[in-house]
Amino acid sequence: MANEPTIAVVTGGASGIGAALVERFLADDAYDLVACLDVAADVEETFDDPAVRAHRCDVTDHDRVAAVVDALEEEGRIDAVVNNAGFSRYAWIGDLAPDDWQEIIDVNLTSQYNLAHTAAPYMYEREHGYLVNVSSGAGKRGSASGGVHYSAAKAGVFGLTKGLAKQLAPHVRVNCVVPGLIETPLATDSDLWTEEGLAEAADAIPLERLGHPDDVARVIQFLCGDGAAYMTGELVAVDGGSALR
């Protein structure tokens, strides 16, 4: 129905890039509701806005993701999906146990399949929708801090994006944002980086600073709108020029 509420879905929406994107979607006239999916226990208290549908959701749990998507479709019409959830912990390959490998693959790659598998058919059937996957420069260059499991998962997101872009064309546009080093909890509140390491990394970036979450969120918002009407299957770097090094 034409008057159904329009919904944007964001995973990992309680902090960092996801939280910045939720705020941007809330201010976007294209969306009446924003669904924030996050594993954080306090996700429901993160946004004090009646237009936010906050769900505590482990996005590696396919059945849970499907239940959330189906419930949202009962409430309105999902028009945009952003696969943003991700994390890592470093391990040298000789110490990387199979379970640890699988955990990082599941969070950073399988979760994106889970949401695409459940939400994309709705959009495709309506012949309208946007799907944006969030990867990392680690998928292109490898990661010294995140480990080989993180690099492999983020590289897998590129293939997932390209494949979905072909399968879902022409009705759903699928693109991928590739952030560089961004001021998110993964960088600033984890064991992956020291304060000195982050400072050195920022000095080496052509734009001479770390990225802000909103730097990435505004690009994702663009990809979920008419301004990107002739873009699909693209890998869009938001890295301050890091790829130039």
Secondary structure, 3 states (H helix, E strand, C coil): CCCCCEEEEEECCCCHHHHHHHHHHHCCCCCCEEEEEECCCCHHHCCCCCCEEEEECCCCCHHHHHHHHHHHHHHCEEEEEEECCCCCCCCCHHHCCHHHHHHHHHHHHHHHHHHHHHHHHHHHHHCCEEEEEECCCHHHHCCCCCCHHHHHHHHHHHHHHHHHHHHHCCCEEEEEEEECCECCHHHHCCCCCCHHHHHHHHHHCCCCCCECHHHHHHHHHHHCCHHHCCCCCCEEEECCCHHHC
